[in-house]
Amino acid sequence: MAERFCDIGGAVTLCYEAFGSESDPPMVLIMGLGTQMLGWPDEFCERLAERGFYVVRFDNRDIGRSTRIHGRPPTAGQLLRRRIQPVLYDLGDMAQDAAGLLSKLGLAPAHVVGASMGGMIAQTLAARHPELVRSLVSIMSNTGSRWNGQPAFRIYPFLLRRAPEDRERYIDQVTRAYAAIGSTGLPHDTERVRDMVARSYDRGHDPDGPGRQLAAIIASGDRTAEVRTINAPTLVIHGSRDRMVALSGGRSTARAIPGARMMVVEGMGHDLPEAAWPQLIAAIAEHAHAADGARPADRADAGAPLGAS
């Protein structure tokens, strides 16, 4: 797919790609911590497009080819104490990035699908800009509560370790991290992961970007009260063997959002294993089509720039 760039204002430019026909309902995919838009595999996006959607994936700020935010990343001590100083940005800023992209590209209201940190961004977008969201799918995410959805203790070293500068060391370390958090009850394709990590490094590597993104998550605190205000039709998906965001995080998200449905994928960890694609793609597509059937076709009305009357 041809990469494109969108200046969304506020000195932020996002790199994005699109799949499918622009005449179909838009679906925006938001990826997680330290992961470029390649975390949504090409074939995954193509199969969603085949289900009748115009699929857009993008690099969040501080990753890939989108704008890097200059500033010192937090120390391991700050992350562990959950005291971030200075706060360069938070999840609200990242949700505003997504809102700006939807507005500038004329995609709103869109079906919004977020994974991990992307799920947190998607939740924040749906809460703060309900007019931009047709439906919401939150995958392997949480509400920011410290009492649920937390990583297994042995995952913390992967979160706190700075990524290497060297290409081969980076590929090895990140591939091992994906193996540590990935699915254990479904096949894990190490070569596919390694290829994605290598392509990501070649697109653009900033070893401090993931730390700044993690700081944004922590700085946003417990978002449960805000999540309760979401009124978009919501599907929450979580793997039964997620060691990065415990299953309790998905369950608490589903409890907080009025009318949300919960789907647990047996054997899935904190990844999108190909073996689970048929189940995931079918659930996402059916949820979005059902939401479209329950609301008027108002894309043109909601596509005006943010703040426009």
Secondary structure, 3 states (H helix, E strand, C coil): CCCEEEEEECCEEEEEEEECCCCCCEEEEECCCCCCHHHCCHHHHHHHHHCCCEEEEECCCCCCCCCCCCCCCCCHHHHHHCCCCCCCCCHHHHHHHHHHHHHHCCCCCEEEEEECHHHHHHHHHHHHCHHHEEEEEEECCCCCCCCCCCCCHHHHHHHHCCCCCCHHHHHHHHHHHHHHHCCCCCCCCHHHHHHHHHHHHHHCCCCCHHHHHHHHHHHHCCCHHHHCCCCCCEEEEEECCCCCCCHHHHHHHHHHCCCCEEEEECCCCCCCCHHHHHHHHHHHHHHHHHHHHCCCCCHHHHCCCCCCC
